[in-house]
Structure formats: structure tokens, C-alpha cells
Amino acid sequence: MSRLEALGKNIKQYRKAKKLSQNALAELVDLSREHLACIETGKEYISLRKLFLIADILEVSLSKLINFD
């Protein structure tokens, strides 16, 4: 699994734990749902600014999102 795929998997896991839909999180982060879906599958990059915002919204540390173990 690539790092992008692992990052996307972590975002998806924490998003679901907060019971947020892709649409809801995408709106909060100002992304399209399609772009967020591609991030969650490791097909698209994400800016550091958006990654920090996602971590804040999901109430997890950035280190948890980028934990690739």
C-alpha cells in the first residue's frame, strides 16, 4: 500500500468514526466530494493546509492521519 493510499484510508477511518459523510467533510474542508473520494482512495494529493483542516475537523492529531504502520 502506498503512503497516499494509507493516508486516504486513515482519513476515511476517522471520518467514519465521527459519522461524517464524504459530502459533509468535503463541504467543511471546501473540497468537492469527488476530490475527497480520490484522496481517500490514494488517487489524488492533498495540500498540507487541507490536511491540517481535516485533522482539526476530525479531532485527531496529524500524526494519526499520517501513521503509515
VOLOBA-177110 format. One record per residue: residue in three letters; residue number from 1; x, z, y of N, C-alpha, C in turn. Coordinates in steps of 0.1 Angstrom, whole numbers. Layout:
N
PT code pos  n_px  n_pz  n_py ca_px ca_pz ca_py  c_px  c_pz  c_py
PT  ALA NUM     X     Z     Y     X     Z     Y     X     Z     Y
...
***
This chain:
69
PT code pos  n_px  n_pz  n_py ca_px ca_pz ca_py  c_px  c_pz  c_py
PT  MET   1     9     0   -12     0     0     0     9     0    12
PT  SER   2     6    -9    22    14    -9    34    10     2    43
PT  ARG   3    19     4    53    16    15    63     3    13    71
PT  LEU   4     1     0    74   -11    -3    81   -24     0    73
PT  GLU   5   -23    -3    60   -34     0    51   -36    15    50
PT  ALA   6   -25    22    49   -26    37    47   -31    43    60
PT  LEU   7   -27    38    72   -33    43    84   -48    40    85
PT  GLY   8   -52    28    81   -66    25    81   -74    34    72
PT  LYS   9   -68    36    60   -75    44    50   -77    59    56
PT  ASN  10   -67    64    63   -68    77    68   -78    78    79
PT  ILE  11   -78    68    88   -89    67    99  -103    67    92
PT  LYS  12  -104    59    83  -117    58    76  -121    71    70
PT  GLN  13  -112    78    63  -115    90    56  -119   101    66
PT  TYR  14  -112   102    77  -116   112    87  -128   109    95
PT  ARG  15  -130    96    97  -143    91   103  -155    95    95
PT  LYS  16  -154    92    82  -165    96    73  -167   111    72
PT  ALA  17  -156   118    73  -157   133    72  -165   138    84
PT  LYS  18  -164   131    96  -171   135   108  -185   129   108
PT  LYS  19  -188   121    98  -201   115    97  -204   105   108
PT  LEU  20  -193    98   112  -194    87   122  -195    74   115
PT  SER  21  -203    65   120  -203    51   115  -192    44   122
PT  GLN  22  -189    32   117  -179    23   123  -184    20   137
PT  ASN  23  -197    17   139  -203    14   152  -201    25   162
PT  ALA  24  -203    37   157  -203    49   166  -188    51   171
PT  LEU  25  -179    51   162  -165    53   165  -160    41   174
PT  ALA  26  -163    29   170  -159    18   178  -164    19   193
PT  GLU  27  -176    23   194  -181    25   208  -174    35   216
PT  LEU  28  -171    47   209  -163    57   216  -149    53   220
PT  VAL  29  -143    44   212  -130    40   214  -129    27   222
PT  ASP  30  -140    21   225  -141     8   232  -134    -3   225
PT  LEU  31  -138    -4   212  -134   -15   203  -147   -21   198
PT  SER  32  -145   -34   193  -157   -39   186  -157   -33   172
PT  ARG  33  -168   -33   165  -169   -28   152  -161   -36   142
PT  GLU  34  -160   -49   145  -153   -58   136  -138   -55   137
PT  HIS  35  -133   -52   149  -119   -49   151  -116   -36   144
PT  LEU  36  -124   -26   145  -122   -13   139  -122   -15   123
PT  ALA  37  -131   -23   118  -132   -26   104  -118   -32    99
PT  CYS  38  -113   -41   107  -100   -47   104   -89   -37   104
PT  ILE  39   -89   -28   114   -79   -17   114   -80    -8   102
PT  GLU  40   -92    -5    98   -94     4    86   -90    -3    73
PT  THR  41   -90   -16    73   -85   -23    61   -70   -27    62
PT  GLY  42   -64   -24    73   -50   -27    75   -47   -42    79
PT  LYS  43   -57   -49    84   -55   -63    87   -52   -65   102
PT  GLU  44   -54   -54   110   -51   -55   124   -43   -43   129
PT  TYR  45   -35   -45   139   -28   -35   146   -37   -27   155
PT  ILE  46   -32   -15   159   -40    -7   168   -30    -2   179
PT  SER  47   -34    -1   191   -25     4   201   -23    19   200
PT  LEU  48   -12    24   205    -9    38   204   -20    46   212
PT  ARG  49   -24    40   224   -34    47   232   -47    48   224
PT  LYS  50   -51    38   217   -64    39   209   -62    48   197
PT  LEU  51   -50    49   192   -48    58   180   -49    72   185
PT  PHE  52   -43    75   197   -44    89   202   -59    92   205
PT  LEU  53   -66    83   210   -81    85   213   -88    88   200
PT  ILE  54   -86    80   190   -93    82   177   -89    96   171
PT  ALA  55   -77   100   172   -73   113   167   -81   124   175
PT  ASP  56   -82   122   188   -89   132   196  -104   132   192
PT  ILE  57  -110   121   191  -124   120   187  -127   126   173
PT  LEU  58  -118   123   164  -120   128   150  -115   142   149
PT  GLU  59  -109   148   159  -104   161   159   -94   164   148
PT  VAL  60   -84   154   147   -73   156   137   -60   153   145
PT  SER  61   -50   158   140   -37   156   146   -32   141   143
PT  LEU  62   -24   136   152   -19   123   149   -11   122   137
PT  SER  63    -4   133   134     4   133   121    -4   132   109
PT  LYS  64   -17   137   109   -25   135    97   -30   120    96
PT  LEU  65   -31   113   107   -35    99   107   -24    90   102
PT  ILE  66   -12    94   105     0    86   101     7    92    89
PT  ASN  67     1   101    82     6   106    69     5    95    58
PT  PHE  68    17    90    55    17    79    45    21    83    31
PT  ASP  69    21    95    28    25   100    15    14    98     5
***
